[in-house]
Amino acid sequence: MAPRLRTSRLPSSVSPCSSSVPQCISVPACTSRAFSQTTSRQVTARRRKFYEWLNGPGRQLKDPLPGSTNYLGAYDRYGNLIRARPGYQRPSRDQAAKAQEEGAEKESEEKEKIPGGQDNVDELDMAARRDADSKDPDKLPPETEEDLRPFPLNRYFRSQPVLSEELREAIYQRVTRDGTTVSLASVEFGVSNERVGAVVRLKQMEKEWIAQGKKLALPYAKAVLDMLPTTPYVDPSLPENRGKRPIPHEPINDLIVHPATRQQLFVPVAESRQFTRVDAGKAFDNNLLPADERIPHPELVLAERELAAGLSFEERRRLAEERLAKEQAKKKAEEERKQAELAKLKTVPKRRWDFVFQDISVEHAGKDGRGPKGVGWRYGFPHEDRKKGQVKIPTKVEA
């Protein structure tokens, strides 16, 4: 007898056979299966909401404003720009570029009409421009912190600006063509020493690739720069930039924490003694310089002190040139000393490594054998704190 099947499991296409033959069931083949375990109703609802946002508030992100970031934090849930004033109409790319060119021409014409002997011309010009912007709803104010927030759920992350292509090219030309030092270029453009060195190296590599005929990813670089806030380059050769200072990109005098200052010290000091930064540095380490000399640009501190002392511009310029000349002479002497030391070495090249020989005199160790120029490992000289009778606490206070 053929096995029986429950009728609840029988599909609608089941056709019973005759009683003389065993029952046969025709099950239709499964032509496709669901990609996800979620129900079709949930997927359809989510997809419908996504397309509603894409055709509604998300449409503003398809064509970003020229000269502005394109982050979600700059728009509200209805697709309106947060920093825009009431009555603002979003212009197209062609209209925005044309308005920018007209504004630059108008600004240059107003600059030519202003006499050169007036003081605070830039402040007056910026105040007038700010008043005009506040009355015109079609002009956008500068970007705020909300416009630099790419992730709406992370309110504490702000996108940091990057160097524009014009500013990087100006830094490279200033260092390579004009022969300016990295430190001076850092002060002029408001960029740290490390970033100036990185820009010069990357620009040199880029120009070598162009000379070799390699293809650069320029469209990708342009797209990335359009999405990030950039620090523009203020060209001093243009008439509209007369008297303007470069826009600083980052703090250039941040002090790096020295490893010797990570410990806690208790130094007894007399009340009548003036404890300065020099004394604080020597308390941690005898060779540790004060903060005014350890910063990347100590010459800026001297310039501010000279300005506070009431020195004229010509005197401050002369003193700065003298300091720069002394620094260059010191670096040149140090380079010559290193070259002389390398010339004294005798190098014997081998297959896997090179042998380097240097002439050493026995007189370098001194009479007691503790000379710093001596060579070899010196035994039998324990540390002073290991000896008996050594007092390890301060017994007096220097006045």
Secondary structure as GFF3:
##gff-version 3
##sequence-region A 1 399
A	DSSP	three_ten_helix	7	9	.	.	.	ID=ss1
A	DSSP	alpha_helix	40	55	.	.	.	ID=ss2
A	DSSP	three_ten_helix	57	61	.	.	.	ID=ss3
A	DSSP	three_ten_helix	72	74	.	.	.	ID=ss4
A	DSSP	alpha_helix	93	113	.	.	.	ID=ss5
A	DSSP	alpha_helix	121	135	.	.	.	ID=ss6
A	DSSP	three_ten_helix	146	148	.	.	.	ID=ss7
A	DSSP	beta_strand	162	163	.	.	.	ID=ss8
A	DSSP	alpha_helix	165	176	.	.	.	ID=ss9
A	DSSP	alpha_helix	182	189	.	.	.	ID=ss10
A	DSSP	alpha_helix	193	211	.	.	.	ID=ss11
A	DSSP	alpha_helix	218	227	.	.	.	ID=ss12
A	DSSP	beta_strand	230	231	.	.	.	ID=ss13
A	DSSP	three_ten_helix	239	241	.	.	.	ID=ss14
A	DSSP	three_ten_helix	259	262	.	.	.	ID=ss15
A	DSSP	alpha_helix	277	284	.	.	.	ID=ss16
A	DSSP	alpha_helix	291	294	.	.	.	ID=ss17
A	DSSP	alpha_helix	298	308	.	.	.	ID=ss18
A	DSSP	alpha_helix	313	344	.	.	.	ID=ss19
A	DSSP	beta_strand	346	349	.	.	.	ID=ss20
A	DSSP	beta_strand	354	357	.	.	.	ID=ss21
A	DSSP	three_ten_helix	362	365	.	.	.	ID=ss22
A	DSSP	three_ten_helix	384	386	.	.	.	ID=ss23
###
